Amino acid sequence: MLELCRSMVTRLDLDLRGLTVVTECASGAYAYTPITALLAGARVIALGRDGSYGKFEDHARVLRALCSEISLDGELRIEHKSSFDAWSEADIVTNSGMLRPLTGAIISQLKPTAVIPLMWEPWEFRDDDLDLRAALQKGIPVIGTNEHHPHADMFGYPGMLALHLLFNLGIEGWNNRLVLLGGGLTGKLIAETFQQLGFDFDWYTLTGQEQPHRCYPYTELGRILDYPHLDAIVSADHVYREQILGPQGFLSFSAIYERFPHLRYGHLCGGVDAAELAATGLEYLPEAIRSAGYMSYETDNLGPRPVIELSSAGLKVGELGARARLSGKTEAEAAQVVVDHGIGLYFEEEFLRAYRSPV
């Protein structure tokens, strides 16, 4: 993983010298975001807290050991998020799990030239991650990461992740009858992978218009109960935020179980009634089903590479944006610099308009 971090610094020409990065002190592949920033020359402040993935003290111990291994521990500061009060030192604040939510109170403490890279594409934005209104009112650029950039291309991973989930469910893929739920980019990329592999599947989305054949709207989900056989359903809707499967959705899990008691269900993302799913007796993965807008089965299940590649690209977004702001460019001008480079994506003006107006 250290070698991957070094290679990403080279591939992205990541140069954070003279910049202070506030990011997370976390576990697994997410522990390497501060490492990448250090390798790129940044002064790093890593914030953490106790959570479902472990205790802050354990994460901090691992991070210190990694930094000592590469002789960069002198450039690192690790603190508990709850007691951290030096937000004004940050040039870049990553929108990372351990830092969320980035509240209006936090954003009010940032220096005017600070930048917040989303670390993913703008269409994935969630209000409970950060106070976008407060950032815009202070002129803090919040800039997305282009996940199709040639040096950090994420577009192949959703299909691989769906395959990984199917295999863990005991579904072979080939000669199975499958249903894929989910429009938007995530569903589209998975559908393309299934098609390239010659899988036998029907695709359901909100509109059912993503392709002319074997693609149907959610309103017709009940038709799957007429199938003579069905091996698995994979949910992968990262756009539609309402319930798809469940008593308030388009089809209940109890109806699916009654018709196909041996069916296996995989949940990458999408709105479903997790309590009803657990009560039916259907076999499913993962055990913890997150709410709509969040990934239940994340790319780190494949290994560390997707996480490190995307976080490194997010740091490049921060680098370009921060240097643009320090040079005197406005929030919009700084965002445009990052977009023009190719590594960044910015919100549509129509989307931002609602956040720019007073409450």
Phi, psi and omega per residue, in radians:
M1 nan -0.609 3.073
L2 -1.103 -0.707 3.113
E3 -1.136 -0.644 3.092
L4 -1.127 -0.718 3.092
C5 -1.059 -0.779 3.128
R6 -1.090 -0.724 -3.119
S7 -1.154 -0.596 3.127
M8 -1.214 -0.644 3.067
V9 -1.030 -0.740 3.138
T10 -1.232 -0.853 -3.082
R11 -1.047 -0.682 -3.087
L12 -1.618 -0.048 -3.047
D13 0.909 0.841 -3.063
L14 -1.365 2.092 -3.099
D15 -2.309 1.798 -3.087
L16 -1.908 0.301 3.133
R17 -1.072 2.334 -3.140
G18 1.462 0.005 -3.125
L19 -1.987 2.548 3.061
T20 -1.802 2.167 -3.127
V21 -1.916 2.172 2.992
V22 -1.774 2.064 -3.107
T23 -2.441 -2.878 -3.016
E24 -1.743 2.665 2.943
C25 -1.858 1.772 -2.986
A26 -2.306 -2.883 -3.046
S27 -2.000 2.943 3.064
G28 1.037 -2.461 -3.131
A29 -1.122 -0.436 -3.122
Y30 -1.242 -0.259 3.071
A31 -1.223 -0.230 -3.026
Y32 -1.656 -0.026 3.036
T33 -1.108 -0.869 3.072
P34 -1.105 -0.549 3.109
I35 -1.107 -0.815 3.126
T36 -1.056 -0.755 3.123
A37 -1.080 -0.710 3.107
L38 -1.122 -0.768 3.125
L39 -1.086 -0.459 3.113
A40 -1.529 0.057 3.029
G41 1.694 0.136 -3.090
A42 -1.360 2.767 2.824
R43 -1.562 2.178 -2.960
V44 -2.047 2.339 2.973
I45 -2.040 2.025 -3.102
A46 -1.855 2.141 -3.107
L47 -1.888 2.474 3.130
G48 -2.545 3.126 3.107
R49 -2.853 2.904 3.043
D50 -1.213 2.562 3.125
G51 -2.862 -2.976 -3.089
S52 -1.175 -0.303 -3.138
Y53 -1.710 0.126 3.077
G54 2.316 -3.110 -3.067
K55 -1.654 2.592 -3.133
F56 -0.971 -0.768 -3.097
E57 -1.054 -0.668 3.130
D58 -1.198 -0.744 3.112
H59 -1.095 -0.725 -3.128
A60 -1.120 -0.697 -3.136
R61 -1.108 -0.757 3.128
V62 -1.122 -0.767 -3.120
L63 -1.111 -0.728 3.107
R64 -1.087 -0.690 3.134
A65 -1.126 -0.725 3.109
L66 -1.107 -0.746 -3.137
C67 -1.170 -0.637 3.091
S68 -1.136 -0.624 -3.131
E69 -1.102 -0.585 -3.131
I70 -1.845 0.223 3.041
S71 1.014 0.717 3.115
L72 -2.164 0.236 -3.065
D73 -1.152 -0.373 3.131
G74 -1.220 -0.327 -3.128
E75 -1.674 0.101 -3.034
L76 -1.993 2.428 3.011
R77 -2.217 2.267 -3.130
I78 -2.060 2.235 -3.136
E79 -2.457 2.760 3.022
H80 -1.339 2.350 -3.064
K81 -1.024 -0.654 -3.036
S82 -1.120 -0.450 -3.104
S83 -1.860 0.055 -3.077
F84 -1.349 2.288 -3.096
D85 -2.357 0.384 -3.085
A86 -2.034 0.685 -3.141
W87 -1.055 -0.452 -3.101
S88 -1.190 -0.212 3.121
E89 -1.429 -0.252 -2.976
A90 -1.372 2.329 2.900
D91 -1.616 -0.583 -3.139
I92 -2.300 2.245 3.034
V93 -2.087 1.993 -3.106
T94 -1.376 2.489 3.079
N95 -1.445 1.192 -3.062
S96 -1.797 2.774 -3.008
G97 -0.933 -0.808 -3.083
M98 -1.245 -0.318 3.125
L99 -1.562 -0.349 -3.082
R100 -1.267 2.571 -0.061
P101 -1.434 2.523 2.991
L102 -1.511 1.630 -2.996
T103 -1.376 2.960 3.056
G104 -1.047 -0.608 3.130
A105 -1.130 -0.671 3.091
I106 -1.208 -0.826 -3.080
I107 -1.092 -0.574 3.136
S108 -1.121 -0.379 -3.129
Q109 -1.552 -0.193 -3.106
L110 -1.257 2.629 3.042
K111 -1.231 2.688 -3.061
P112 -1.049 -0.413 -3.101
T113 -1.637 0.104 -3.138
A114 -1.224 2.763 -3.130
V115 -2.336 2.487 3.071
I116 -2.039 1.847 2.997
P117 -1.388 2.297 -3.120
L118 -1.141 -0.496 -3.074
M119 1.319 0.107 3.006
W120 -2.774 -3.090 -3.008
E121 -1.358 2.624 -3.039
P122 -1.036 -0.522 -3.110
W123 -1.144 -0.258 3.126
E124 -1.552 0.056 -3.045
F125 -0.983 2.435 3.074
R126 -2.217 2.291 -3.098
D127 -1.053 -0.554 -3.083
D128 -1.390 -0.041 3.060
D129 -1.401 -0.785 -3.109
L130 -2.707 2.733 -3.126
D131 -1.524 1.596 -3.091
L132 -1.145 -0.635 3.130
R133 -1.045 -0.800 -3.135
A134 -1.111 -0.682 3.140
A135 -1.131 -0.783 -3.121
L136 -1.158 -0.688 -3.138
Q137 -1.144 -0.499 3.110
K138 -1.599 -0.103 -3.127
G139 1.384 0.444 3.104
I140 -1.555 1.996 3.123
P141 -1.178 2.285 3.017
V142 -1.980 1.908 -2.924
I143 -2.132 2.309 3.136
G144 -1.402 2.935 -3.133
T145 -1.911 2.301 3.110
N146 -1.318 1.870 -3.078
E147 -1.414 0.086 3.069
H148 -2.030 0.334 3.100
H149 -1.177 2.437 -3.062
P150 -1.045 -0.422 3.139
H151 -1.668 -0.004 3.091
A152 -2.729 1.107 -3.028
D153 -1.528 1.984 -3.111
M154 -1.647 -0.106 -2.921
F155 -1.174 -0.342 3.100
G156 -1.447 -0.257 -3.018
Y157 -1.321 -0.648 3.138
P158 -0.974 -0.748 3.107
G159 -1.107 -0.734 3.107
M160 -1.124 -0.645 3.138
L161 -1.160 -0.717 3.089
A162 -1.101 -0.710 3.077
L163 -1.089 -0.775 3.138
H164 -1.023 -0.744 3.128
L165 -1.142 -0.749 3.110
L166 -1.073 -0.770 -3.134
F167 -1.097 -0.706 3.116
N168 -1.186 -0.402 3.051
L169 -1.436 -0.093 -3.102
G170 1.458 0.347 3.114
I171 -1.737 2.206 -3.035
E172 -1.338 -0.445 -3.092
G173 1.639 -1.040 3.130
W174 -1.337 2.373 -3.130
N175 1.140 0.334 3.012
N176 -1.792 2.745 3.026
R177 -1.824 2.085 -3.006
L178 -2.184 2.750 2.970
V179 -2.225 2.296 3.068
L180 -1.916 2.262 3.090
L181 -1.948 2.190 3.026
G182 2.422 2.104 3.000
G183 -1.637 -2.721 -3.108
G184 1.219 -3.028 -3.055
L185 -1.142 -0.753 -3.093
T186 -1.064 -0.877 3.122
G187 -1.087 -0.698 -3.132
K188 -1.085 -0.775 -3.111
L189 -1.166 -0.633 3.099
I190 -1.212 -0.752 3.112
A191 -1.030 -0.717 3.119
E192 -1.088 -0.700 3.106
T193 -1.134 -0.796 3.123
F194 -1.046 -0.712 -3.133
Q195 -1.164 -0.733 3.133
Q196 -1.096 -0.532 -3.132
L197 -1.542 -0.075 3.119
G198 1.315 0.477 -3.130
F199 -1.231 2.615 3.067
D200 -1.613 1.739 -3.079
F201 -2.577 2.653 2.948
D202 -1.868 2.557 -3.035
W203 -2.059 2.172 3.117
Y204 -2.013 2.299 3.121
T205 -2.379 3.106 -3.128
L206 -1.066 -0.731 -3.087
T207 -1.744 -0.458 -3.059
G208 1.225 0.350 -3.054
Q209 -1.967 0.230 -3.096
E210 -1.215 -0.449 3.059
Q211 -2.699 2.771 -3.027
P212 -1.305 -0.381 -3.052
H213 -2.155 2.444 3.064
R214 0.962 0.615 3.048
C215 -2.292 2.186 -2.993
Y216 -2.338 2.706 3.102
P217 -1.316 2.725 3.119
Y218 -0.988 -0.507 -3.138
T219 -1.093 -0.285 3.122
E220 -1.843 0.320 -3.114
L221 -1.054 -0.481 -3.137
G222 -1.044 -0.333 -3.126
R223 -1.123 -0.370 -3.125
I224 -1.169 -0.378 3.117
L225 -1.212 -0.257 3.094
D226 -1.616 -0.064 3.118
Y227 -1.154 2.467 3.078
P228 -1.186 -0.438 -3.112
H229 -2.754 2.557 3.066
L230 -2.650 2.187 -3.093
D231 -1.553 -0.713 -3.029
A232 -2.746 2.659 2.981
I233 -2.100 2.348 3.063
V234 -2.071 2.139 3.065
S235 -1.651 2.234 -3.102
A236 -2.604 0.822 3.121
D237 -1.758 1.941 -3.093
H238 -1.831 0.171 -3.082
V239 -2.040 -0.934 -3.103
Y240 -1.235 2.161 -3.001
R241 -1.756 0.037 3.111
E242 -1.662 3.006 -3.101
Q243 -1.237 2.302 3.111
I244 -1.789 -0.880 3.106
L245 -1.998 2.254 -3.110
G246 2.469 3.055 -3.088
P247 -1.039 -0.498 3.135
Q248 -1.722 0.105 -3.102
G249 -1.791 -2.687 -3.075
F250 -1.558 -0.320 3.117
L251 -2.794 2.394 -3.103
S252 -1.549 2.683 3.058
F253 -1.171 -0.558 3.134
S254 -1.120 -0.663 3.098
A255 -1.175 -0.678 3.104
I256 -1.126 -0.775 -3.107
Y257 -1.143 -0.691 -3.140
E258 -1.078 -0.643 -3.120
R259 -1.492 -0.680 -3.081
F260 -2.291 1.315 -3.056
P261 -1.124 -0.336 -3.120
H262 -1.767 0.089 3.103
L263 -1.125 2.613 3.096
R264 -2.038 2.434 -3.018
Y265 -2.075 2.251 3.089
G266 -2.043 2.323 -3.074
H267 -2.091 1.857 2.971
L268 -1.466 -0.871 3.132
C269 -2.903 2.860 3.135
G270 2.233 2.718 -3.108
G271 -1.407 2.007 3.096
V272 -2.457 2.829 3.077
D273 -1.566 1.708 -3.063
A274 -1.141 -0.601 -3.140
A275 -1.149 -0.748 3.111
E276 -1.143 -0.713 3.113
L277 -1.002 -0.835 -3.114
A278 -1.127 -0.557 -3.087
A279 -1.337 -0.346 -3.030
T280 -1.303 -0.581 -3.012
G281 1.733 -0.025 3.052
L282 -1.098 2.526 3.027
E283 -1.423 2.281 -3.086
Y284 -2.629 2.796 3.049
L285 -2.507 2.619 -0.109
P286 -1.344 3.024 -3.120
E287 -1.181 -0.659 -3.130
A288 -1.682 1.962 3.130
I289 -1.709 2.091 -3.114
R290 -1.566 2.866 -3.089
S291 -1.272 2.920 -3.120
A292 -0.988 2.434 -3.118
G293 1.678 -0.176 3.137
Y294 -2.096 2.588 3.106
M295 -1.495 2.178 3.035
S296 -1.449 -0.560 -3.097
Y297 -2.161 1.765 -2.954
E298 -1.675 2.911 -3.034
T299 -1.149 -0.320 3.118
D300 -1.192 -0.192 3.003
N301 -1.134 -0.441 3.106
L302 -1.378 -0.450 -3.039
G303 2.459 3.138 -3.042
P304 -1.337 -0.355 -2.980
R305 -1.000 -0.870 -3.108
P306 -1.031 -0.697 -3.119
V307 -1.149 -0.818 -3.091
I308 -1.197 -0.682 3.110
E309 -1.093 -0.807 -3.084
L310 -1.228 -0.729 3.135
S311 -1.146 -0.606 3.101
S312 -1.155 -0.735 3.082
A313 -1.095 -0.665 3.075
G314 -1.093 -0.669 3.076
L315 -1.122 -0.630 3.087
K316 -1.138 -0.692 3.038
V317 -0.992 -0.800 3.133
G318 -1.106 -0.744 3.135
E319 -1.006 -0.914 -3.086
L320 -1.126 -0.738 3.135
G321 -1.149 -0.750 -3.119
A322 -1.146 -0.739 -3.138
R323 -1.171 -0.617 3.091
A324 -1.140 -0.749 3.129
R325 -1.152 -0.732 3.135
L326 -1.149 -0.415 3.112
S327 -1.450 -0.058 3.082
G328 1.865 0.023 -3.133
K329 -1.295 2.628 3.105
T330 -1.266 3.023 3.092
E331 -0.972 -0.861 -3.107
A332 -1.168 -0.693 3.126
E333 -1.140 -0.690 3.116
A334 -1.128 -0.748 3.099
A335 -1.056 -0.701 -3.119
Q336 -1.162 -0.617 3.069
V337 -1.009 -0.780 -3.104
V338 -1.204 -0.713 3.114
V339 -1.125 -0.757 -3.135
D340 -1.100 -0.569 3.075
H341 -1.088 -0.652 -3.121
G342 1.957 -0.328 -3.094
I343 -1.468 -0.288 -3.051
G344 -1.951 2.700 3.012
L345 -2.311 2.442 -3.124
Y346 -2.032 2.820 3.131
F347 -1.145 2.619 2.985
E348 -1.163 2.475 -3.093
E349 -1.044 -0.617 3.119
E350 -1.079 -0.655 3.107
F351 -1.172 -0.756 -3.070
L352 -1.219 -0.454 -3.041
R353 -0.976 -0.705 -3.125
A354 -1.167 -0.546 -3.121
Y355 -1.464 -0.400 3.132
R356 -1.382 -0.437 -3.096
S357 -1.377 2.623 3.120
P358 -1.087 2.661 3.127
V359 -1.216 nan nan
